[in-house]
Amino acid sequence: MVVKNDNPRLKIPLVDYDQDIELSLNEFKGRFKKLLNDYGKYSDKEIDDLKSQIEEIKLRLEQLTGINANLTVSNAELTQKFETLSSNYAELKQNNEFMKSEFTEIKQ
């Protein structure tokens, strides 16, 4: 998600949170406060635009957090299924060896 900024007075670097979620919301707020101090009072529209950008970033971070949680659960489920399959394979291999030895005894 790239937030578009058409206002030349606002020099906030745009961040693509899909690629770089390192910039925290606190850093963004700090930049916003610095801009207010450096350039004086902004119009209500400019402030509303910045607030909406912050809200969009918060929502995207929440989405990414949810995606990460889902991936963690999926990884745990897959690990458990893999362990079960490995165990079943080992048991089948052991049964196969036993059957081979039984078949060899019967053959003799």
VOBA-1610 file (N, C-alpha, C; in pm, whole numbers, padded with zeros to 5 digits, always signed):
BEGIN
Met+00085-00116+00000Met+00000+00000+00000Met+00090+00123+00000Val+00076+00205-00097Val+00149+00331-00101Val+00047+00442-00088Val+00069+00528+00007Val-00023+00639+00031Val+00024+00755-00055Lys-00066+00807-00138Lys-00030+00915-00229Lys-00042+01049-00157Asn+00055+01135-00181Asn+00056+01266-00117Asn+00073+01370-00228Asp-00035+01441-00261Asp-00032+01540-00368Asp+00005+01680-00319Asn+00018+01697-00191Asn+00043+01830-00137Asn+00194+01855-00131Pro+00244+01955-00206Pro+00388+01979-00208Pro+00443+02033-00075Arg+00357+02088+00011Arg+00403+02139+00140Arg+00437+02026+00237Leu+00378+01911+00214Leu+00400+01798+00305Leu+00508+01709+00246Lys+00620+01704+00313Lys+00734+01629+00262Lys+00756+01501+00342Ile+00648+01429+00372Ile+00659+01303+00445Ile+00695+01195+00343Pro+00802+01121+00368Pro+00836+01014+00274Pro+00725+00909+00273Leu+00690+00864+00155Leu+00587+00763+00143Leu+00649+00626+00167Val+00575+00541+00235Val+00628+00411+00274Val+00537+00303+00219Asp+00597+00201+00158Asp+00522+00084+00113Asp+00532-00020+00223Tyr+00428-00032+00306Tyr+00434-00121+00421Tyr+00434-00268+00382Asp+00398-00301+00255Asp+00409-00440+00213Asp+00555-00481+00203Gln+00643-00387+00176Gln+00785-00417+00163Gln+00864-00377+00286Asp+00820-00273+00357Asp+00900-00223+00468Asp+00809-00181+00582Ile+00786-00271+00678Ile+00700-00236+00792Ile+00783-00194+00913Glu+00910-00163+00887Glu+01000-00124+00995Glu+00965+00014+01051Leu+00911+00104+00966Leu+00877+00238+01015Leu+00755+00226+01106Ser+00775+00255+01231Ser+00666+00237+01327Ser+00569+00355+01322Leu+00453+00332+01374Leu+00352+00437+01380Leu+00402+00554+01465Asn+00479+00525+01570Asn+00532+00634+01654Asn+00627+00722+01575Glu+00709+00663+01490Glu+00799+00743+01408Glu+00719+00832+01312Phe+00613+00775+01256Phe+00528+00851+01165Phe+00462+00968+01237Lys+00412+00940+01359Lys+00351+01047+01438Lys+00454+01154+01473Gly+00575+01110+01503Gly+00682+01205+01534Gly+00711+01296+01415Arg+00711+01241+01297Arg+00733+01322+01177Arg+00617+01420+01156Phe+00497+01373+01185Phe+00380+01458+01172Phe+00389+01578+01268Lys+00425+01550+01393Lys+00439+01657+01492Lys+00550+01754+01452Lys+00660+01700+01401Lys+00771+01785+01357Lys+00727+01877+01245Leu+00648+01823+01152Leu+00599+01906+01043Leu+00511+02020+01096Leu+00427+01988+01192Leu+00342+02091+01250Leu+00425+02200+01315Asn+00530+02161+01384Asn+00617+02260+01449Asn+00698+02339+01348Asp+00749+02271+01245Asp+00835+02336+01146Asp+00760+02432+01054Tyr+00644+02397+01014Tyr+00576+02474+00910Tyr+00454+02550+00960Gly+00428+02545+01087Gly+00314+02620+01138Gly+00185+02543+01121Lys+00077+02617+01121Lys-00054+02554+01118Lys-00091+02514+00976Tyr-00141+02392+00965Tyr-00191+02341+00836Tyr-00340+02361+00829Ser-00391+02354+00708Ser-00536+02364+00691Ser-00600+02236+00746Asp-00729+02246+00773Asp-00803+02130+00824Asp-00796+02014+00726Lys-00800+02044+00597Lys-00794+01939+00496Lys-00659+01867+00500Glu-00552+01943+00516Glu-00418+01882+00523Glu-00405+01792+00645Ile-00457+01839+00756Ile-00452+01760+00879Ile-00538+01635+00864Asp-00656+01650+00806Asp-00743+01535+00783Asp-00677+01434+00689Asp-00607+01484+00587Asp-00536+01394+00495Asp-00430+01314+00569Leu-00354+01381+00655Leu-00252+01311+00733Leu-00314+01210+00830Lys-00424+01249+00893Lys-00492+01157+00984Lys-00541+01033+00909Ser-00594+01054+00789Ser-00642+00938+00712Ser-00526+00849+00670Gln-00410+00910+00640Gln-00291+00830+00607Gln-00249+00746+00727Ile-00252+00806+00846Ile-00216+00733+00967Ile-00314+00618+00991Glu-00443+00643+00972Glu-00544+00538+00991Glu-00524+00425+00891Glu-00493+00458+00766Glu-00468+00354+00666Glu-00347+00269+00705Ile-00245+00333+00756Ile-00124+00260+00798Ile-00156+00170+00917Lys-00234+00221+01013Lys-00274+00140+01129Lys-00352+00017+01084Leu-00447+00037+00992Leu-00526-00076+00942Leu-00438-00179+00873Arg-00344-00132+00791Arg-00255-00224+00720Arg-00167-00302+00817Leu-00118-00235+00921Leu-00038-00304+01023Leu-00121-00411+01094Glu-00248-00378+01123Glu-00337-00477+01185Glu-00358-00596+01093Gln-00377-00568+00963Gln-00393-00677+00866Gln-00269-00765+00861Leu-00152-00701+00857Leu-00027-00778+00851Leu-00007-00859+00978Thr-00047-00804+01092Thr-00037-00878+01217Thr-00128-01000+01214Gly-00248-00983+01162Gly-00341-01096+01149Gly-00289-01202+01053Ile-00232-01158+00942Ile-00176-01252+00846Ile-00062-01330+00910Asn+00023-01261+00984Asn+00134-01327+01052Asn+00083-01431+01152Ala-00021-01397+01227Ala-00078-01491+01324Ala-00133-01615+01253Asn-00202-01593+01140Asn-00256-01706+01064Asn-00145-01795+01010Leu-00037-01734+00964Leu+00075-01811+00912Leu+00142-01892+01023Thr+00149-01835+01142Thr+00208-01905+01256Thr+00124-02029+01290Val-00009-02013+01292Val-00098-02126+01320Val-00085-02231+01211Ser-00084-02187+01084Ser-00072-02281+00973Ser+00060-02357+00980Asn+00167-02288+01015Asn+00297-02352+01028Asn+00295-02459+01136Ala+00231-02429+01249Ala+00222-02526+01359Ala+00140-02648+01315Glu+00030-02625+01244Glu-00053-02735+01196Glu+00024-02822+01098Leu+00097-02758+01006Leu+00174-02834+00908Leu+00286-02914+00975Thr+00348-02855+01076Thr+00454-02926+01149Thr+00396-03050+01217Gln+00280-03035+01276Gln+00216-03149+01343Gln+00180-03257+01242Lys+00124-03218+01127Lys+00089-03316+01023Lys+00213-03386+00970Phe+00323-03312+00954Phe+00446-03372+00907Phe+00498-03476+01007Glu+00493-03442+01136Glu+00537-03535+01239Glu+00452-03661+01239Thr+00321-03645+01220Thr+00231-03760+01213Thr+00264-03847+01092Leu+00285-03784+00978Leu+00320-03859+00857Leu+00453-03931+00873Ser+00550-03865+00935Ser+00681-03927+00958Ser+00667-04050+01048Ser+00586-04035+01151Ser+00562-04147+01243Ser+00493-04262+01171Asn+00390-04228+01091Asn+00318-04332+01016Asn+00410-04401+00916Tyr+00497-04325+00852Tyr+00591-04383+00757Tyr+00687-04479+00826Ala+00737-04441+00941Ala+00829-04526+01017Ala+00758-04656+01057Glu+00633-04644+01100Glu+00557-04762+01139Glu+00533-04853+01019Leu+00497-04794+00905Leu+00476-04874+00785Leu+00604-04944+00740Lys+00714-04874+00751Lys+00843-04931+00713Lys+00876-05050+00804Gln+00850-05033+00933Gln+00875-05141+01028Gln+00785-05260+00997Asn+00656-05234+00970Asn+00563-05342+00935Asn+00605-05412+00807Asn+00655-05335+00712Asn+00700-05393+00585Asn+00817-05489+00609Glu+00912-05447+00692Glu+01026-05533+00724Glu+00979-05660+00795Phe+00884-05644+00887Phe+00831-05760+00958Phe+00763-05855+00859Met+00683-05802+00769Met+00613-05886+00671Met+00712-05957+00579Lys+00819-05889+00542Lys+00922-05952+00458Lys+00984-06071+00531Ser+01015-06053+00660Ser+01076-06162+00735Ser+00977-06276+00754Glu+00851-06245+00778Glu+00748-06349+00792Glu+00731-06425+00661Phe+00731-06353+00551Phe+00716-06415+00420Phe+00835-06506+00390Thr+00952-06460+00429Thr+01073-06541+00407Thr+01066-06669+00489Glu+01020-06661+00614Glu+01007-06780+00699Glu+00905-06877+00642Ile+00792-06823+00594Ile+00687-06908+00538Ile+00739-06977+00412Lys+00813-06906+00333Lys+00868-06958+00208Lys+00963-07075+00234Gln+01033-07067+00342Gln+01131-07173+00372Gln+01058-07285+00436
//
